[in-house]
Amino acid sequence: MNVIPNTLSNTTKSEINTPAKTAQMLLRLIRAAQTISRADLARRLKVDRSTVTAIVKPLIASELVCEKPFEQSGSGGKTQGRPPIGLSFNDRKNFFIGLSLGVRRTQIGMTTLNGESFEEDDFETPSDAETALRIAREKIEDLRRRHPDKNLKIIGVSVPGLTDINRQKLLFAPNLGWSNLEIAGALQVAPNVKVVVENDATAAAMYEARMKIRHSSSDGLMTNFILVRSGTGIGVGLVIGSEVYRGSGLGRGIAGEFGHMTVVAGGKSCVCGNRGCWEKYASAASAASLYLGDRPARHGESTPRFIEIVTRAAGGEIRARKTLEKIGDYLGIGIANVIMGIGIPRVVISGRLVYGWDYIEQPLKQAIERSIVSKLAGWSVEAGEPAGSAIGGALEVAVEEFIMLGLNS
């Protein structure tokens, strides 16, 4: 049964004050806060309490949302009088699965609407797409069998590449060498279970947007920022007005593909076919070649992983520190370009690169300060989640789809 108007999934940025858009935001706030009062919802949404009550009433009647007392602190948890009442999700029967299809490893996990996450697993991503999807489907079906008392509603899949306008297919993943892959069809384990395929940087941006809502104590809900996710490659997600931006028309699904913009003319060859791409110089995967000086590893010498380089830097090794500083410099050059191109001055970094933040942050900001961005007031770059944005992003894709569609158990 739909408990939120069907127009919810068709709203645009200009419709921010419509009842459907307000209902979307209200559900996001409830999920992020778990539990939140009507007064706080009205304050954060900048609406009257009567508006909140009107939206919440059918949600409570449908048992999607419930009223519950806030947890009490203090002497024995006892207070005089009636305890304050808040709103929370009342969803114990439904669950969602997230699948983060990575270049090296694939993660899978489960969550509920009230934020309980469990049953995480992972496996090394096979080079063959068919094998990877077969293993992923087997693990999804195994999770369903182990929880026969729960209903699987939506599967969210994050992929390191371009997706189609309907978020069903992977169009091209340069670092995997996969193209035109029917992911939704391969993973649909039941007719009533929807599969949504999203670019991994966009999924990470959705995850970070929820984190910003959860930790923000200020009035309002609107958040604009650029998410730069760096791992094997670099992806950029855009959040405008607390909504991810995917492009428009034929461009839907390709907005934010800055990892393959040229930052070094005639530079290193990239798997996409270009030369001098940003991700060849500022991704976690680029650290090994920068560390070795673009030479092959010598006989008996292993290629260091990013976390190993960070560990060596922490141990005082100069070459490791210089490598991370160089990555920071290139990262800052690209970020300055992205800020100027998009016009959003707040940037959040996520992915493995965050593990080296102590050595990357200063050269990154120095590179930005050399650019015209330094003339702008209010720009900022901060570290986000190093790993949670992977499986966390995939889970967020599934839950957000549920909220957008206004589904109910």
N, C-alpha and C positions, 0 to 999 in steps of 0.2 A: 504494500500500500504506500502510495506517495504521501508523505506528510509535509513536504515542502513543495511549493508550486513548481510545475514542470519547466517554467521559464527560467528556473535557477541556472540551468546549464547553458543558457543562451545569453546571459547578461554580458554587458560590455563595461569598460571603464567609465563611460559616461553615465551609466545607470547605477552608480555607487550608492545612491540613496533610495533605491527601489526596495520594496518589502522583501523581494527575493534575495537581493544582495545583502540586505541586513540580516536575513535568516542565515545565509552562508556564513557571514562573519560571526554571528552569534554562536553557531555550532563549532566553529574553529576555536573561539574563545573558551567555550565549555570544555572542549577536548584538551586544549593546552593547559587550562587551569585545574580542572578536576578537583576541587569543586569551586564554583564561583557564584556570588550573590546576584540577584536581579539588579541591585543598585550599582554594582560594579559593571555589569553588562551594559546598563544604560549609560554609565559614565564613559566607558571605553568606546561604545558605539555612537556616543553623542546623540542619543534619542531619549524620549520620555520613557519612564518606567511602564506606562500603559502600553507602549509599543512592544516592549520586551514581553510583557504579560500576554499580549495578543499572539505573539509568535510562539511563545513557550507552551501555551495551553494545549494546542493540538499535538505537540511533541510529547507532552506528558501523557495525554490521553492514549497516544499510540504506544506508550511505554518505551519510546526511544530515549527519552530524558526522564530523570526522576528527581524528586526533591529529597535531600538528605541533610542531616545536621553536620555542621563543620566539626572537625576533630578538635576537641578541647585540650588545651595545655594548662599547666599550673598544678595546683595541689590535687593530685590524684585524678586530674581530669574532670573534677566536679565543679560546676558553677550553679549559682542560684538563678531561678527563673528558666524560661524556655530557651533552649540553645538556638543560636542563629541557624537559619536554613539556607542551603545553597542548591545549585543545580549541577547535576553530573549525568554522564551517560549511564543508561541502565541496560547494558548489552552484554549478557553473559553467554548467549547462545551462538552468536555470530563471530567469525574470525576472518582475518585477511592474511594473505601470503604475499611476501615480497621476495623477488628474485633479482639480485644484483649480478648481472652478467658481466664479469670483468675480463680484462685481457689475460690476466694471469690466473686469477681465482674467481670462482662464482660462489656467492653467498645466498643462502635461503633462510627465511625466518617467518615467524607468525606474530600477529598482534591482534588485540581487540580494540574496540572503539574507546574503551576507557584507558588505553595506553599500556596494558599489560603485554609485554613481549616475551616470547618463549620459543623453545624448539629451534634454535639457530643451528645451522649446519653449513658446511662449505666443501668444495671440491676443486681440484685443479681444472681449469677450463681447457677442454680438448681443442686441438687445432681444427677439428672437423665440426662444422656447425650442427650437422644432423646428430652426431654423437652427443654434443653438449646439450641439445634440446631433449634428447631421449633421457639422459641422466637427470636433467632438471624435472622432467615430467614424472619420472619414477619417484623422485624425492617428494614432489608435491602430492602424488597419490598416496605415498606412505604416510605423510602427515595427516591426510584426511582419514586414513584407516585408523590411525592412532587416536583420533578425536571424533569418534562416531556421534557423540552427543552435541557436537557443534556444527554449524552451517558455514561452509566456505562461501563468502559473498563475492570477493573480487581478488584477482591476482595482479599485483603491480610488478612490472618488469622494467629495470633500468638497464640501458645498453650504451656502450661507448661509441655512439655514432648517430647518424641521421635517422629519423623515423618519418613515417608517412603522415599525411594530414589527419587520418583517422586513428592514429596511434595503435596500429595493429602490426605493422611490419618494420623491420630494420632495413633501411634503404642502403646504407653503406657504413661499415665500420672499418676505417683505414688500418687501425692497428691489429685487427683480427683478420682482415682480408675477406670479410663476409659482405655479401650484398644481396638485396632483394630476398630477404629471409622472412617467411611467414611465421612469425613467432606466436602471435595470438592463437592461430589455428593449431599449432603444434602443442600448445600448453593448455588448451581448453579441456579440462577434465570432466566437465559436465555442461549441459546446455544452458543452465541457469547461472553459471559462473563466468563472469566477464573477465577478460584479460586486457590490461591496458599497458602499452609499451611506450616508454618515455626515455628521452635522452638522459644520460646519467648526470650531466651537469644541471639540467633542469630539475631532475629529481632531487639532487643535493640542495638546490635553491629552495625547493618546497620544504625540505627538512629544516633548513636554516631559518626559513620564514616562521615556521612553527616555534622554533627555539626562541626567536626574537619576541614572538607574542607571549610565550610562557614567562620569559624573564623580564619583560617590560612592565614597569609599575606606573608608567605615565598614562595620561588620558589618551584616548584615541587608539586606533589599530593600524593606521596606514603606515606602511614601511616600504621604502624604495632602496634597493641595493643591487650591486652586481656580485654574483657569486663566481669565483674563479676556482675551479676544481682541477688540481694537478696530481696526476699519478703517472701512468704509462704515457698518457697524452695530456692535453689541456682542453678543458671545456668551460664554457661560460654560460651561466644561467642568469636571467634577468627577472627581478621581482619589482613590479611597479604597482603601488597601491596594494601591497600584500598579495598580489596575484602574479603568477609566473607569466611571462610573455613569450609566446612561441612564434611570433611573426603573424602575418595576415595573408589571406588569399593563398597563392601558390607558394608563398614563402613560409607558410606554417611548418614548423618542425626544424627549420634551419637557422632561426634567429639565435645568435650567440655563438656561432661556430668560429670563434676568433683564434682557436688553437692553430689554425692553418693560415693565419695572416703572416705575411713576410716581415721579419724583423731584421734579417741580414740578407742583403741583395747578393744573389749567387752563392748562398751559404750551403749548409749541409742538405743532402738529398733527404726528402721525407717520403713516407709510404704513400702519401696522397698524390705524389707525382710532382709536387712543387719543390722548390729549394729555399732554405732559410726560414722555414716555418717556426713560429714562436715556440711550439712544443719541443722542437729539437734543441732548444737552448734553456728552457725554463721549466721543464717538467721534472718530476722525480726520476723518471727513466733516463733523462739526459745527463744526470749526475755522473754516471759511470764513464761516459765518453769524455766529459770534461775533466774528470779525476785522472783518467789515464792519458789525457792529452791527445785524444782522438787517434790513438794507436791501438791496434789489437792487443789483447792480453797476451803476455809472454807465456812461453811453455811453463806449465805448472802454476801459472798465476790466475786466480779466479777473478771474474768480473764482479766488483763490489756492488751490492745492492744499496739502495738509498739509505736505509736504516743503518747499514754498516758504516757508511761514510759519516753519518751523523754521530755514531758512537765513536769513531776515530777523532772527529772534531772535538767531541766532549772530552776526549783523552788528551787533547792538546796538539794533535797532529796538524801542522801548518797547511799541508796540501789539501787535507779534507776541509779545513776552514775556508781556504781560498776557493775551493770548488763551490761550496755553499754560498759564499759571498758573490761569486760570479753568477750563480743561478738567481740570486736575489736581484742583481743588477738587471739581468735580462727580463726577469719577471716584472720589475718596476717599469722598464721601457714599454713592455706590452700593456701593462695596466694603465699607464698614462694615455696610450693610444685609445684604449677602450673607454676610459672616462671621457675623453674629448669626443669620441665618436657617438657615445650614447647620451652623455650629459647628466649622468648620475654619479655623484662624487663619493659615495660610500661603497667600499669594496670589502667582501669577506672571502678569505682564502680557506679552502677545505681540501681534503685529500692528504696523501702521504707527505706532501711538502711541509705540512704543519709540524711534523716531527723535528724539522730543522729550523724552526721559526727563530730561535735565539740567534742564529747566524745569518739568516736571510733577511730579517726585518729591517735592519739599518740600511744595508745597500739598496734594498727595494725602495725604501722611502727616499733615499738620496737620489735615486734615478728619477723618481717622480718629481722631486723638487727641482731637477734640472730642466724639466719640461714646462710648458705653458700652464699645466695644471697647478703649478705652485702659485700662480697668480690668483687662483680661485680660493675663496674662503670656504672652510668647512669640509674639505676632502679628508677621507680617513681610510685606512686599510687595517683590518684586524684579522686575527686567526680564528677560524671556526673549528669544525670537527675534523680530525684527521681520518677517522675510520667510520664513525657513526653515520656519516652522510651517504655511505655506500648502501648497506642494507637498510639503514634508516630512511634513505631517500626512496628506495623501492617500496617499502611499507607505506611511506607517505603518499605515494602515487595511488596505491590501492584505497586507502582510507579517504583521501581527498576526492577520489572519484565517487565513492559512496555518498559523501556529503554533497557533492555537486549534483548528483542525480536525485537526492532526496529520498533514498531508499529506506525501508524499514524492515525489521525482522518479520 
